[in-house]
Amino acid sequence: MHSLKSINAYFIKYKWRLLMGALFVVLSTIFSIYQGVIVRDATNEIVDLIANHKTVDSTKFILFGLTLLGLALTSGFFLFLMRQTIIVMSRHIEFDQKNELYTHYQTLDAAFYKNNSTGDLMNRISEDVGKVRMYTGPAIMYLINTFSTVVIVLVFMLKINWQLTLLVFAPLPFLSFVIYKVSDLINKRSTVVQQELSKLTSHAQETFSAIRVIKAYAREKHYINELETLNTDFKKHNLRLALVEAFFQPVMVLMIGVSVIATVWYGGHLVINKTIEPGNITEFILYVYKLTWPFASLGWVTSLIQRASASQTRINEF
């Protein structure tokens, strides 16, 4: 993360967009999570109807449905505003960074251009800046979303039963440990991928620039073979990176599954002992699934940050 400290100046420049985006994330999360309370009340109502053989009051369940719809629409509206602030902010940062890098290129002497290929220069101002934008936009957005979701869900869960809450959150430290271990490997492999991409871009650019000379000396096959070798290396390193990234999703699905099983098992025990209501089980399961995407996105966000770090390091070199 050290190389990404230079991005903080852009966050300060667009601080109001970032702060408003964070506020919209929190509001969207609150309205989304509150759906669990409505589901709990509806479940308790159904259990009460079955237990006491009461007549179904359709008006009450229509009200439950309309409330859920209203909460979903409100949450979606703030989600839209969140993307309109944070993602737009990342586009402004990308615009500024490309302009500054291009302006800096104009100040460098002839010796610099002699030692660095045009393809590599183009790759850093396009591919690398694009990777950094994924950090300033989607990565930041989902990090805020994950943090706010975990905090708000934790508050709602603790109000019901702290033992069941601890049981549901128990798999998460293992998930954090896996992310910590794998993120460093992603960073190293991302750096190699970017270096291979620069070689590939440089070769293609130089080939097209000298196409008349190449044809004059009938060297087409030689350059085609060289590009194929570079392309094979690039594919190999990308596949090695994809192998590490693919490890995240199965682990997170497993952790969510364990949390759901724990909720049903221990929650059922608490319902039998009349410690919690039956509706609290459905409420907890909904909260677990509300945590699914934030924690599922952690692997992807970690990958984005590591790639952005590798790209920003290459930008900082110039």
C-alpha positions in Angstrom: 0.0 0.0 0.0 3.0 2.3 0.3 3.0 3.3 -3.4 -0.7 4.2 -3.2 0.0 7.0 -0.7 0.5 9.3 -3.6 -3.2 8.9 -4.5 -4.2 10.5 -1.2 -3.7 13.9 -2.7 -6.5 13.2 -5.2 -8.8 11.9 -2.4 -8.3 15.2 -0.6 -9.1 17.1 -3.8 -12.4 15.3 -4.3 -13.1 14.8 -0.5 -16.7 16.0 -0.7 -17.6 13.4 -3.4 -15.9 10.7 -1.3 -17.7 11.8 1.9 -21.0 12.0 0.2 -20.4 8.6 -1.4 -19.6 7.1 2.1 -22.8 8.6 3.5 -24.9 7.1 0.7 -23.3 3.7 1.3 -24.3 3.8 5.0 -27.9 4.9 4.2 -28.3 2.2 1.5 -26.9 -0.4 3.9 -29.3 0.6 6.7 -32.4 0.4 4.6 -31.2 -2.9 3.1 -30.5 -4.5 6.5 -33.7 -3.3 8.1 -35.5 -5.7 5.8 -34.5 -8.4 8.3 -36.7 -6.8 10.9 -39.7 -7.0 8.6 -39.0 -10.6 7.7 -38.7 -11.4 11.4 -42.1 -9.9 12.2 -43.7 -11.7 9.2 -42.2 -15.0 10.3 -43.4 -14.6 13.8 -46.9 -13.7 12.5 -47.0 -16.9 10.4 -45.8 -19.0 13.4 -48.5 -17.4 15.6 -51.2 -18.0 13.0 -50.2 -21.7 12.7 -49.9 -22.3 16.5 -53.2 -20.6 17.4 -55.2 -21.5 14.3 -56.0 -17.9 13.6 -57.6 -16.5 10.4 -55.1 -14.9 8.0 -55.2 -11.1 7.9 -54.1 -10.5 4.3 -53.9 -6.7 4.9 -51.1 -7.2 7.4 -49.0 -9.4 5.0 -49.7 -6.9 2.1 -48.3 -4.2 4.4 -45.2 -6.4 5.1 -44.7 -6.8 1.3 -45.1 -3.1 0.6 -42.7 -2.2 3.4 -40.0 -4.6 2.0 -40.5 -3.2 -1.5 -40.2 0.4 -0.1 -37.0 -0.5 1.7 -35.5 -2.2 -1.3 -36.3 0.8 -3.6 -34.9 3.3 -1.1 -31.8 1.2 -0.6 -31.4 1.0 -4.4 -31.8 4.8 -4.8 -29.0 5.5 -2.3 -27.0 2.8 -4.1 -27.4 4.7 -7.3 -26.3 7.9 -5.6 -23.3 6.1 -4.1 -22.1 5.0 -7.6 -22.7 8.5 -9.0 -20.4 10.0 -6.4 -17.6 7.5 -5.9 -17.3 6.1 -9.4 -17.5 9.5 -10.9 -14.8 10.6 -8.5 -12.6 7.8 -9.7 -13.1 9.0 -13.3 -12.0 12.6 -12.3 -8.9 11.1 -10.7 -8.1 9.0 -13.8 -8.5 12.2 -15.9 -6.1 14.2 -13.7 -3.5 11.4 -13.4 -3.3 10.8 -17.1 -2.9 14.6 -17.8 -0.2 14.9 -15.1 1.7 11.9 -16.4 1.5 13.0 -20.0 2.6 16.5 -19.0 5.5 15.0 -17.1 6.5 13.0 -20.2 7.0 16.3 -22.1 9.6 17.4 -19.5 11.8 14.3 -19.8 15.0 14.5 -21.9 16.0 12.5 -25.0 18.1 10.0 -22.9 15.0 8.9 -21.1 13.2 8.1 -24.4 16.3 6.3 -25.6 16.3 4.0 -22.5 12.5 3.4 -22.4 10.4 1.9 -25.1 7.3 3.8 -26.5 5.1 0.8 -25.8 6.1 0.8 -22.1 5.3 4.5 -21.9 1.9 4.0 -23.5 1.2 1.0 -21.2 1.9 3.1 -18.0 -0.4 5.9 -19.1 -3.2 3.7 -20.2 -3.2 0.2 -18.5 -1.5 1.2 -15.3 -3.6 4.4 -14.7 -6.7 2.3 -15.5 -5.7 -0.2 -12.8 -5.3 2.6 -10.3 -8.8 3.9 -11.2 -10.2 0.5 -10.2 -8.7 1.2 -6.7 -10.0 4.8 -6.4 -13.5 3.7 -7.6 -14.8 0.2 -7.1 -12.3 -0.9 -4.5 -12.9 2.1 -2.3 -16.7 1.8 -2.8 -16.8 -1.9 -1.8 -14.5 -1.4 1.1 -16.8 1.2 2.6 -19.8 -1.0 1.8 -18.2 -4.0 3.6 -17.2 -2.0 6.7 -20.6 -0.3 7.1 -22.5 -3.6 6.4 -20.5 -5.5 9.0 -20.9 -2.8 11.7 -24.6 -2.4 11.1 -25.4 -6.1 10.9 -23.3 -6.7 14.0 -25.4 -4.1 15.9 -28.7 -5.7 14.8 -27.4 -9.2 15.7 -26.1 -8.2 19.1 -29.5 -6.8 20.0 -31.0 -10.3 19.6 -28.4 -12.7 21.0 -24.7 -12.2 21.5 -23.9 -16.0 21.6 -25.5 -16.6 18.2 -23.8 -13.5 16.8 -20.4 -14.8 17.9 -21.1 -18.2 16.4 -22.1 -16.6 13.0 -19.0 -14.4 12.9 -16.6 -17.2 14.1 -15.5 -18.3 10.5 -14.6 -14.7 9.6 -11.1 -14.5 11.3 -10.1 -17.5 9.2 -11.3 -15.7 6.1 -9.2 -12.6 7.0 -6.1 -14.8 7.6 -6.5 -16.4 4.1 -6.8 -12.9 2.5 -3.7 -11.7 4.4 -1.6 -14.6 3.2 -2.7 -14.6 -0.4 -2.7 -10.8 -1.0 1.1 -10.6 -1.0 1.3 -13.4 -3.6 -1.3 -11.5 -5.7 0.8 -8.4 -5.5 4.0 -10.2 -6.8 2.2 -11.9 -9.6 0.4 -8.7 -10.6 3.7 -6.9 -11.0 5.0 -9.7 -13.2 1.8 -9.6 -15.3 2.2 -5.8 -15.9 5.8 -6.2 -16.8 4.9 -8.9 -19.4 2.1 -6.7 -20.8 4.6 -3.8 -21.2 6.9 -6.2 -23.2 4.0 -7.3 -25.4 2.8 -3.7 -26.0 6.4 -2.5 -26.8 7.0 -5.3 -29.3 3.7 -4.7 -31.1 4.3 -0.9 -31.2 7.8 -1.3 -32.5 6.8 -3.8 -35.1 4.1 -1.6 -36.5 6.4 1.4 -36.5 9.1 -0.5 -38.5 6.7 -2.5 -40.7 8.2 -1.2 -43.9 11.7 -2.3 -42.9 10.4 -5.7 -41.7 8.7 -6.3 -45.0 11.7 -5.1 -47.0 13.9 -7.7 -45.3 11.2 -10.4 -45.2 11.4 -10.7 -41.4 7.6 -11.1 -40.8 7.9 -14.7 -39.5 10.7 -13.8 -37.1 8.6 -11.0 -35.5 5.5 -13.2 -35.5 7.4 -15.9 -33.5 8.7 -13.3 -31.1 5.2 -11.9 -30.4 3.8 -15.4 -30.0 6.6 -16.2 -27.4 5.8 -12.9 -25.5 2.1 -13.6 -25.7 2.6 -17.2 -24.3 4.5 -15.8 -21.4 1.9 -13.2 -20.7 -0.9 -15.8 -20.8 1.1 -18.1 -18.5 1.6 -15.4 -15.9 -2.0 -14.3 -16.1 -3.2 -17.9 -15.5 -0.9 -18.1 -12.5 -2.5 -15.0 -11.1 -6.0 -16.2 -11.9 -5.3 -19.4 -10.1 -4.6 -17.5 -6.9 -7.6 -15.2 -7.3 -9.9 -18.2 -7.9 -9.1 -19.5 -4.5 -11.0 -16.8 -2.7 -14.6 -17.5 -3.9 -14.9 -21.2 -2.8 -13.5 -20.3 0.6 -16.0 -17.5 1.1 -18.9 -19.6 0.0 -17.8 -22.2 2.5 -17.6 -19.7 5.3 -21.1 -18.3 4.5 -22.5 -21.9 4.4 -21.0 -22.7 7.8 -22.5 -19.5 9.2 -26.0 -20.5 7.9 -25.7 -24.0 9.3 -24.6 -22.6 12.7 -27.6 -20.2 12.7 -30.1 -22.9 12.0 -28.6 -25.3 14.5 -27.9 -23.1 17.5 -30.8 -20.7 16.7 -33.2 -23.7 16.7 -31.8 -24.6 20.2 -32.5 -21.1 21.4 -36.0 -21.1 20.0 -36.8 -24.4 21.8 -35.5 -22.8 25.1 -37.6 -19.7 24.3 -34.5 -17.5 24.4 -35.3 -16.0 21.0 -38.3 -15.9 18.7 -38.7 -18.2 15.6 -38.5 -15.1 13.4 -35.0 -14.3 14.7 -33.7 -17.4 12.8 -34.9 -16.1 9.4 -33.7 -12.7 10.4 -30.2 -14.0 11.2 -30.1 -16.0 7.9 -31.0 -12.9 6.0 -28.2 -11.0 7.8 -25.8 -13.8 6.9 -26.7 -13.4 3.2 -26.4 -9.6 3.5 -22.8 -10.3 4.5 -22.2 -12.6 1.5 -21.5 -10.1 -1.2 -19.3 -7.8 1.1 -17.1 -10.7 2.1 -17.3 -12.3 -1.3 -16.0 -9.0 -2.8 -13.1 -8.9 -0.4 -11.1 -11.3 -2.6 -11.8 -9.2 -5.7 -11.2 -5.9 -3.9 -7.9 -7.3 -2.5 -6.9 -8.2 -6.1 -7.8 -4.7 -7.3 -5.7 -3.0 -4.6 -2.7 -5.2 -5.2 -2.9 -4.6 -9.0 -3.3 -0.9 -8.4 -0.3 -0.9 -6.0 1.8 -2.7 -8.7 0.7 -0.2 -11.3 1.2 2.9 -9.2 4.7 1.7 -8.4 5.4 1.6 -12.1 3.9 5.1 -12.5 5.9 6.4 -9.6 9.1 5.2 -11.2 8.6 8.0 -13.9 
